[in-house]
Amino acid sequence: MLENDIKYVKDELAKRISFFNNLDNIRQEILINMAFNLGIKGLLGFKKMLKALEEKDFTKASEEMLNSKWAEQVKNRAKELAYAMKYGEYPFHIETKEDKVLDYLNKMFKEINEGW
C-alpha cells in the first residue's frame, strides 16, 4: 500500500515539476517526503525553493525550506531534510532491515547473558 502511495506521489511530482526526474534520488525523496506532509499542492507552493532546485542551487533551496511556516511546524524534520537538500546526503544513518535484526539479536544476547 505505502509503495503504491509513494509511486503515485512520485509520478505526480514528475508530471508537475518539469525537472523532477533530473534530480538525484535523495532530492527526489525529500520532495516526496514533503509532499506527503504538505500535500502536492502545498509542496508546489514552495516556489522559491523549486526555482532554486531547478537552477541546482541546493543551498538556496535548503534555505527556502527553512524559511517557511512548515519548518516552524515540523522543526527537526525540516532541519534534517534541509541538510539533505543542501549536501545530497542525510545527516543520520537510515536503518536497514539488517540493522534492526542485528540490534534485536544483540539485545537478546545481552538479556540472556545478564539473566544467566
C-alpha positions as CSV (number, residue, x, y, z in Angstrom):
1,M,0.0,0.0,0.0
2,L,2.6,2.5,1.0
3,E,4.7,1.6,-2.0
4,N,1.6,2.4,-4.2
5,D,1.2,5.8,-2.4
6,I,4.9,6.6,-2.9
7,K,4.7,5.7,-6.6
8,Y,1.6,7.8,-7.1
9,V,3.2,10.9,-5.4
10,K,6.5,10.4,-7.4
11,D,4.5,10.1,-10.7
12,E,2.5,13.2,-9.8
13,L,5.6,15.2,-9.0
14,A,7.3,14.1,-12.2
15,K,4.2,15.4,-14.1
16,R,4.1,18.7,-12.2
17,I,7.7,19.6,-11.7
18,S,9.5,19.6,-15.1
19,F,13.0,18.9,-13.7
20,F,11.9,16.3,-11.1
21,N,13.4,13.3,-12.9
22,N,16.7,15.2,-13.3
23,L,17.2,15.4,-9.6
24,D,19.2,12.8,-7.7
25,N,17.4,10.2,-5.6
26,I,18.0,12.0,-2.3
27,R,16.4,15.2,-3.5
28,Q,13.5,13.3,-5.1
29,E,13.0,11.6,-1.8
30,I,12.9,14.9,0.0
31,L,10.2,16.3,-2.3
32,I,8.2,13.1,-1.9
33,N,8.6,13.4,1.9
34,M,7.5,17.0,1.8
35,A,4.5,16.1,-0.5
36,F,3.3,13.5,2.0
37,N,3.4,16.1,4.8
38,L,2.1,19.2,2.9
39,G,0.2,17.6,0.0
40,I,1.3,18.0,-3.5
41,K,-0.4,21.4,-3.8
42,G,1.3,22.6,-0.6
43,L,4.7,21.5,-1.9
44,L,4.1,23.3,-5.2
45,G,3.6,26.5,-3.1
46,F,7.4,26.4,-2.3
47,K,8.0,28.4,-5.5
48,K,11.4,29.9,-4.4
49,M,12.7,26.5,-3.3
50,L,11.6,24.9,-6.5
51,K,13.2,27.7,-8.6
52,A,16.4,27.2,-6.7
53,L,16.2,23.4,-7.3
54,E,15.7,23.9,-11.0
55,E,18.8,26.0,-11.0
56,K,20.6,23.3,-8.9
57,D,21.2,25.9,-6.2
58,F,20.8,23.4,-3.4
59,T,22.0,25.8,-0.7
60,K,19.3,28.3,-1.6
61,A,16.7,25.5,-1.9
62,S,17.7,24.4,1.6
63,E,17.4,28.0,3.0
64,E,14.0,28.4,1.4
65,M,12.8,25.2,3.1
66,L,13.9,26.5,6.5
67,N,12.3,30.0,5.8
68,S,8.8,28.7,6.0
69,K,5.9,28.1,8.3
70,W,6.3,24.3,7.5
71,A,9.8,24.4,9.1
72,E,8.4,26.0,12.2
73,Q,5.8,23.3,12.5
74,V,7.9,20.2,11.8
75,K,11.1,21.6,13.4
76,N,13.8,18.8,13.4
77,R,12.3,17.1,10.3
78,A,12.7,20.3,8.4
79,K,16.3,20.7,9.6
80,E,17.2,17.1,8.5
81,L,15.6,17.5,5.1
82,A,17.2,20.9,4.5
83,Y,20.6,19.4,5.4
84,A,20.0,16.6,2.9
85,M,18.8,19.1,0.3
86,K,22.0,21.1,0.7
87,Y,24.5,18.3,0.9
88,G,22.8,15.5,-1.0
89,E,23.0,13.1,1.9
90,Y,21.1,12.5,5.1
91,P,22.5,13.7,8.4
92,F,21.8,10.4,10.0
93,H,22.1,6.7,9.3
94,I,19.0,5.1,7.8
95,E,18.4,1.8,9.4
96,T,18.1,-1.2,7.2
97,K,16.2,-4.4,8.0
98,E,19.6,-6.0,8.6
99,D,20.5,-3.3,11.2
100,K,17.2,-4.0,13.0
101,V,17.8,-7.7,13.1
102,L,21.3,-7.2,14.4
103,D,20.1,-4.8,17.1
104,Y,17.4,-7.3,18.1
105,L,19.9,-10.2,18.3
106,N,22.3,-8.1,20.3
107,K,19.6,-7.2,22.7
108,M,18.5,-10.8,23.1
109,F,22.1,-12.0,23.7
110,K,22.6,-9.2,26.3
111,E,19.4,-10.2,28.1
112,I,20.4,-13.9,28.1
113,N,23.9,-13.2,29.4
114,E,22.6,-10.9,32.1
115,G,19.9,-13.3,33.2
116,W,22.2,-16.4,33.4
